[in-house]
Amino acid sequence: MCRIGAIKSKEYVHPSVALRLMRSQQKGHDNSGFAM
């Protein structure tokens, strides 16, 4: 999951989006994270 965040950060994603992805993964909604 950390690797996914690193790849997304290279593509220049807003910090808020990164937080949403991390929060969604913590909640267990992996589908929403991959959808982004």
CHARMM-style PDB file with segment names, atoms N, HN, CA, C and O in Angstrom:
ATOM      1  N   MET     1       0.839  -1.199   0.000  1.00  0.00      PROA
ATOM      2  CA  MET     1       0.000   0.000   0.000  1.00  0.00      PROA
ATOM      3  C   MET     1       0.876   1.253   0.000  1.00  0.00      PROA
ATOM      4  O   MET     1       0.533   2.261  -0.617  1.00  0.00      PROA
ATOM      5  N   CYS     2       1.993   1.179   0.688  1.00  0.00      PROA
ATOM      6  HN  CYS     2       2.272   0.360   1.189  1.00  0.00      PROA
ATOM      7  CA  CYS     2       2.900   2.328   0.706  1.00  0.00      PROA
ATOM      8  C   CYS     2       3.441   2.577  -0.695  1.00  0.00      PROA
ATOM      9  O   CYS     2       3.618   3.725  -1.103  1.00  0.00      PROA
ATOM     10  N   ARG     3       3.705   1.493  -1.434  1.00  0.00      PROA
ATOM     11  HN  ARG     3       3.562   0.560  -1.102  1.00  0.00      PROA
ATOM     12  CA  ARG     3       4.218   1.648  -2.795  1.00  0.00      PROA
ATOM     13  C   ARG     3       3.207   2.373  -3.663  1.00  0.00      PROA
ATOM     14  O   ARG     3       3.580   3.222  -4.472  1.00  0.00      PROA
ATOM     15  N   ILE     4       1.923   2.047  -3.505  1.00  0.00      PROA
ATOM     16  HN  ILE     4       1.620   1.357  -2.847  1.00  0.00      PROA
ATOM     17  CA  ILE     4       0.873   2.698  -4.293  1.00  0.00      PROA
ATOM     18  C   ILE     4       0.886   4.195  -4.001  1.00  0.00      PROA
ATOM     19  O   ILE     4       0.756   5.003  -4.921  1.00  0.00      PROA
ATOM     20  N   GLY     5       1.039   4.570  -2.746  1.00  0.00      PROA
ATOM     21  HN  GLY     5       1.145   3.914  -1.999  1.00  0.00      PROA
ATOM     22  CA  GLY     5       1.068   5.984  -2.376  1.00  0.00      PROA
ATOM     23  C   GLY     5       2.268   6.681  -3.000  1.00  0.00      PROA
ATOM     24  O   GLY     5       2.160   7.826  -3.440  1.00  0.00      PROA
ATOM     25  N   ALA     6       3.423   5.993  -3.042  1.00  0.00      PROA
ATOM     26  HN  ALA     6       3.510   5.063  -2.684  1.00  0.00      PROA
ATOM     27  CA  ALA     6       4.624   6.583  -3.629  1.00  0.00      PROA
ATOM     28  C   ALA     6       4.423   6.820  -5.119  1.00  0.00      PROA
ATOM     29  O   ALA     6       4.793   7.873  -5.638  1.00  0.00      PROA
ATOM     30  N   ILE     7       3.839   5.846  -5.808  1.00  0.00      PROA
ATOM     31  HN  ILE     7       3.538   4.990  -5.386  1.00  0.00      PROA
ATOM     32  CA  ILE     7       3.593   5.984  -7.242  1.00  0.00      PROA
ATOM     33  C   ILE     7       2.645   7.145  -7.497  1.00  0.00      PROA
ATOM     34  O   ILE     7       2.861   7.938  -8.413  1.00  0.00      PROA
ATOM     35  N   LYS     8       1.595   7.248  -6.688  1.00  0.00      PROA
ATOM     36  HN  LYS     8       1.419   6.604  -5.943  1.00  0.00      PROA
ATOM     37  CA  LYS     8       0.623   8.325  -6.860  1.00  0.00      PROA
ATOM     38  C   LYS     8       1.285   9.675  -6.597  1.00  0.00      PROA
ATOM     39  O   LYS     8       0.987  10.654  -7.281  1.00  0.00      PROA
ATOM     40  N   SER     9       2.178   9.734  -5.612  1.00  0.00      PROA
ATOM     41  HN  SER     9       2.420   8.939  -5.056  1.00  0.00      PROA
ATOM     42  CA  SER     9       2.820  11.003  -5.278  1.00  0.00      PROA
ATOM     43  C   SER     9       3.695  11.469  -6.441  1.00  0.00      PROA
ATOM     44  O   SER     9       3.805  12.671  -6.683  1.00  0.00      PROA
ATOM     45  N   LYS    10       4.321  10.535  -7.167  1.00  0.00      PROA
ATOM     46  HN  LYS    10       4.233   9.558  -6.972  1.00  0.00      PROA
ATOM     47  CA  LYS    10       5.148  10.897  -8.323  1.00  0.00      PROA
ATOM     48  C   LYS    10       4.290  11.539  -9.409  1.00  0.00      PROA
ATOM     49  O   LYS    10       4.768  12.379 -10.172  1.00  0.00      PROA
ATOM     50  N   GLU    11       3.032  11.142  -9.474  1.00  0.00      PROA
ATOM     51  HN  GLU    11       2.644  10.460  -8.854  1.00  0.00      PROA
ATOM     52  CA  GLU    11       2.131  11.696 -10.486  1.00  0.00      PROA
ATOM     53  C   GLU    11       1.554  13.024 -10.022  1.00  0.00      PROA
ATOM     54  O   GLU    11       0.675  13.580 -10.681  1.00  0.00      PROA
ATOM     55  N   TYR    12       2.036  13.538  -8.895  1.00  0.00      PROA
ATOM     56  HN  TYR    12       2.750  13.086  -8.360  1.00  0.00      PROA
ATOM     57  CA  TYR    12       1.579  14.805  -8.323  1.00  0.00      PROA
ATOM     58  C   TYR    12       0.103  14.745  -7.978  1.00  0.00      PROA
ATOM     59  O   TYR    12      -0.754  15.195  -8.739  1.00  0.00      PROA
ATOM     60  N   VAL    13      -0.174  14.178  -6.809  1.00  0.00      PROA
ATOM     61  HN  VAL    13       0.522  13.812  -6.191  1.00  0.00      PROA
ATOM     62  CA  VAL    13      -1.553  14.120  -6.322  1.00  0.00      PROA
ATOM     63  C   VAL    13      -1.653  15.000  -5.085  1.00  0.00      PROA
ATOM     64  O   VAL    13      -0.730  15.041  -4.273  1.00  0.00      PROA
ATOM     65  N   HSD    14      -2.753  15.693  -4.943  1.00  0.00      PROA
ATOM     66  HN  HSD    14      -3.503  15.660  -5.603  1.00  0.00      PROA
ATOM     67  CA  HSD    14      -2.923  16.591  -3.805  1.00  0.00      PROA
ATOM     68  C   HSD    14      -2.824  15.811  -2.492  1.00  0.00      PROA
ATOM     69  O   HSD    14      -3.276  14.669  -2.421  1.00  0.00      PROA
ATOM     70  N   PRO    15      -2.241  16.410  -1.458  1.00  0.00      PROA
ATOM     71  CA  PRO    15      -2.116  15.752  -0.146  1.00  0.00      PROA
ATOM     72  C   PRO    15      -3.453  15.236   0.364  1.00  0.00      PROA
ATOM     73  O   PRO    15      -3.520  14.176   0.986  1.00  0.00      PROA
ATOM     74  N   SER    16      -4.514  15.986   0.101  1.00  0.00      PROA
ATOM     75  HN  SER    16      -4.460  16.847  -0.404  1.00  0.00      PROA
ATOM     76  CA  SER    16      -5.840  15.571   0.572  1.00  0.00      PROA
ATOM     77  C   SER    16      -6.232  14.245  -0.062  1.00  0.00      PROA
ATOM     78  O   SER    16      -6.828  13.391   0.594  1.00  0.00      PROA
ATOM     79  N   VAL    17      -5.899  14.071  -1.334  1.00  0.00      PROA
ATOM     80  HN  VAL    17      -5.415  14.764  -1.867  1.00  0.00      PROA
ATOM     81  CA  VAL    17      -6.234  12.826  -2.028  1.00  0.00      PROA
ATOM     82  C   VAL    17      -5.434  11.682  -1.421  1.00  0.00      PROA
ATOM     83  O   VAL    17      -5.964  10.589  -1.222  1.00  0.00      PROA
ATOM     84  N   ALA    18      -4.156  11.929  -1.126  1.00  0.00      PROA
ATOM     85  HN  ALA    18      -3.725  12.817  -1.288  1.00  0.00      PROA
ATOM     86  CA  ALA    18      -3.312  10.892  -0.533  1.00  0.00      PROA
ATOM     87  C   ALA    18      -3.881  10.468   0.818  1.00  0.00      PROA
ATOM     88  O   ALA    18      -3.913   9.282   1.144  1.00  0.00      PROA
ATOM     89  N   LEU    19      -4.331  11.454   1.602  1.00  0.00      PROA
ATOM     90  HN  LEU    19      -4.305  12.418   1.337  1.00  0.00      PROA
ATOM     91  CA  LEU    19      -4.916  11.137   2.910  1.00  0.00      PROA
ATOM     92  C   LEU    19      -6.179  10.306   2.734  1.00  0.00      PROA
ATOM     93  O   LEU    19      -6.420   9.366   3.491  1.00  0.00      PROA
ATOM     94  N   ARG    20      -6.987  10.654   1.730  1.00  0.00      PROA
ATOM     95  HN  ARG    20      -6.791  11.418   1.115  1.00  0.00      PROA
ATOM     96  CA  ARG    20      -8.222   9.900   1.492  1.00  0.00      PROA
ATOM     97  C   ARG    20      -7.890   8.460   1.126  1.00  0.00      PROA
ATOM     98  O   ARG    20      -8.564   7.532   1.575  1.00  0.00      PROA
ATOM     99  N   LEU    21      -6.846   8.268   0.307  1.00  0.00      PROA
ATOM    100  HN  LEU    21      -6.299   9.022  -0.057  1.00  0.00      PROA
ATOM    101  CA  LEU    21      -6.475   6.911  -0.098  1.00  0.00      PROA
ATOM    102  C   LEU    21      -6.019   6.116   1.120  1.00  0.00      PROA
ATOM    103  O   LEU    21      -6.399   4.957   1.288  1.00  0.00      PROA
ATOM    104  N   MET    22      -5.201   6.742   1.972  1.00  0.00      PROA
ATOM    105  HN  MET    22      -4.893   7.683   1.836  1.00  0.00      PROA
ATOM    106  CA  MET    22      -4.709   6.050   3.162  1.00  0.00      PROA
ATOM    107  C   MET    22      -5.861   5.723   4.104  1.00  0.00      PROA
ATOM    108  O   MET    22      -5.929   4.622   4.652  1.00  0.00      PROA
ATOM    109  N   ARG    23      -6.770   6.683   4.292  1.00  0.00      PROA
ATOM    110  HN  ARG    23      -6.715   7.577   3.848  1.00  0.00      PROA
ATOM    111  CA  ARG    23      -7.902   6.452   5.193  1.00  0.00      PROA
ATOM    112  C   ARG    23      -8.801   5.352   4.657  1.00  0.00      PROA
ATOM    113  O   ARG    23      -9.283   4.511   5.416  1.00  0.00      PROA
ATOM    114  N   SER    24      -9.028   5.357   3.340  1.00  0.00      PROA
ATOM    115  HN  SER    24      -8.637   6.041   2.724  1.00  0.00      PROA
ATOM    116  CA  SER    24      -9.906   4.350   2.743  1.00  0.00      PROA
ATOM    117  C   SER    24      -9.295   2.962   2.914  1.00  0.00      PROA
ATOM    118  O   SER    24     -10.007   1.991   3.167  1.00  0.00      PROA
ATOM    119  N   GLN    25      -7.945   2.872   2.773  1.00  0.00      PROA
ATOM    120  HN  GLN    25      -7.366   3.661   2.569  1.00  0.00      PROA
ATOM    121  CA  GLN    25      -7.286   1.578   2.924  1.00  0.00      PROA
ATOM    122  C   GLN    25      -7.361   1.113   4.373  1.00  0.00      PROA
ATOM    123  O   GLN    25      -7.537  -0.076   4.637  1.00  0.00      PROA
ATOM    124  N   GLN    26      -7.229   2.045   5.310  1.00  0.00      PROA
ATOM    125  HN  GLN    26      -7.086   3.011   5.095  1.00  0.00      PROA
ATOM    126  CA  GLN    26      -7.298   1.681   6.722  1.00  0.00      PROA
ATOM    127  C   GLN    26      -8.692   1.168   7.065  1.00  0.00      PROA
ATOM    128  O   GLN    26      -8.843   0.262   7.885  1.00  0.00      PROA
ATOM    129  N   LYS    27      -9.708   1.751   6.435  1.00  0.00      PROA
ATOM    130  HN  LYS    27      -9.585   2.487   5.770  1.00  0.00      PROA
ATOM    131  CA  LYS    27     -11.078   1.328   6.704  1.00  0.00      PROA
ATOM    132  C   LYS    27     -11.366  -0.014   6.041  1.00  0.00      PROA
ATOM    133  O   LYS    27     -12.308  -0.708   6.422  1.00  0.00      PROA
ATOM    134  N   GLY    28     -10.554  -0.380   5.050  1.00  0.00      PROA
ATOM    135  HN  GLY    28      -9.788   0.184   4.741  1.00  0.00      PROA
ATOM    136  CA  GLY    28     -10.757  -1.659   4.376  1.00  0.00      PROA
ATOM    137  C   GLY    28     -11.404  -1.501   3.015  1.00  0.00      PROA
ATOM    138  O   GLY    28     -11.697  -2.499   2.357  1.00  0.00      PROA
ATOM    139  N   HSD    29     -11.638  -0.251   2.569  1.00  0.00      PROA
ATOM    140  HN  HSD    29     -11.400   0.560   3.104  1.00  0.00      PROA
ATOM    141  CA  HSD    29     -12.242  -0.037   1.249  1.00  0.00      PROA
ATOM    142  C   HSD    29     -11.123   0.072   0.211  1.00  0.00      PROA
ATOM    143  O   HSD    29     -10.843   1.160  -0.293  1.00  0.00      PROA
ATOM    144  N   ASP    30     -10.492  -1.044  -0.102  1.00  0.00      PROA
ATOM    145  HN  ASP    30     -10.720  -1.928   0.307  1.00  0.00      PROA
ATOM    146  CA  ASP    30      -9.390  -1.028  -1.067  1.00  0.00      PROA
ATOM    147  C   ASP    30      -9.894  -0.703  -2.469  1.00  0.00      PROA
ATOM    148  O   ASP    30      -9.176  -0.091  -3.259  1.00  0.00      PROA
ATOM    149  N   ASN    31     -11.117  -1.107  -2.781  1.00  0.00      PROA
ATOM    150  HN  ASN    31     -11.700  -1.605  -2.140  1.00  0.00      PROA
ATOM    151  CA  ASN    31     -11.651  -0.867  -4.125  1.00  0.00      PROA
ATOM    152  C   ASN    31     -11.680   0.624  -4.432  1.00  0.00      PROA
ATOM    153  O   ASN    31     -11.327   1.031  -5.539  1.00  0.00      PROA
ATOM    154  N   SER    32     -12.093   1.440  -3.476  1.00  0.00      PROA
ATOM    155  HN  SER    32     -12.380   1.109  -2.577  1.00  0.00      PROA
ATOM    156  CA  SER    32     -12.169   2.885  -3.698  1.00  0.00      PROA
ATOM    157  C   SER    32     -10.764   3.448  -3.943  1.00  0.00      PROA
ATOM    158  O   SER    32     -10.590   4.367  -4.743  1.00  0.00      PROA
ATOM    159  N   GLY    33      -9.767   2.892  -3.252  1.00  0.00      PROA
ATOM    160  HN  GLY    33      -9.908   2.145  -2.602  1.00  0.00      PROA
ATOM    161  CA  GLY    33      -8.395   3.368  -3.426  1.00  0.00      PROA
ATOM    162  C   GLY    33      -7.874   3.068  -4.820  1.00  0.00      PROA
ATOM    163  O   GLY    33      -7.291   3.936  -5.468  1.00  0.00      PROA
ATOM    164  N   PHE    34      -8.084   1.832  -5.288  1.00  0.00      PROA
ATOM    165  HN  PHE    34      -8.558   1.126  -4.761  1.00  0.00      PROA
ATOM    166  CA  PHE    34      -7.596   1.463  -6.614  1.00  0.00      PROA
ATOM    167  C   PHE    34      -8.371   2.199  -7.696  1.00  0.00      PROA
ATOM    168  O   PHE    34      -7.837   2.468  -8.772  1.00  0.00      PROA
ATOM    169  N   ALA    35      -9.623   2.525  -7.416  1.00  0.00      PROA
ATOM    170  HN  ALA    35     -10.057   2.307  -6.541  1.00  0.00      PROA
ATOM    171  CA  ALA    35     -10.443   3.231  -8.402  1.00  0.00      PROA
ATOM    172  C   ALA    35      -9.840   4.600  -8.688  1.00  0.00      PROA
ATOM    173  O   ALA    35      -9.865   5.071  -9.826  1.00  0.00      PROA
ATOM    174  N   MET    36      -9.299   5.237  -7.653  1.00  0.00      PROA
ATOM    175  HN  MET    36      -9.279   4.854  -6.730  1.00  0.00      PROA
ATOM    176  CA  MET    36      -8.692   6.558  -7.836  1.00  0.00      PROA
ATOM    177  C   MET    36      -7.463   6.427  -8.717  1.00  0.00      PROA
ATOM    178  OT1 MET    36      -6.798   7.424  -9.000  1.00  0.00      PROA
TER     179      MET     36
END
